Amino acid sequence: MNFHKMARHALATALVAGALVAGFGAPAQAAESTCNSKGQAWLEHQAYGTKVPLYNTSQRCKLTPGDGEGGYNAGVEGLQYNLNKCMRPMIIASGSGYTDLRFDPLVEDGEFGSLTKNALIKVQKYVNRYYGVGIATDGGYGPQTRSWMEYWDGSECGFLSLP
């Protein structure tokens, strides 16, 4: 595990432990807009990720099954691209303990259908198992999934830079 992944894991563990000791969960957040585009966003390893799902220019957006259905959503296409480019190979490279989480390459068509939802659920389960966290495994793309996914920058994958 590289330094950034270990640091992210340690931070997540500390936050969860702190919330449990204090007896409360995370504060309610304002609803996020549906991602409607894809573009560049700064990654932790000092490069721009490409085709990151965005709402206009903000990476703070969500996607749910059905987005882009019957049409096209550029944010969904960005999600599919990064699932194929980073998360799918990462799960495959993780070895035999993760074979149940492998998924076939997604068609990058901008429609959030059942194949994209199922792939995202597998990614969420992978994150929980690999990093020992407890993000929702609902097949939606929101703050938790966004912060634990990796994104392609043209030569390697990396986490979004923490705001």
Helices and strands as residue ranges (DSSP letters): H 3-22, E 33-34, E 37-42, E 48-54, E 61-62, H 74-82, I 83-87, H 88-93, G 96-101, H 114-131, H 143-148, E 151-152, E 157-158
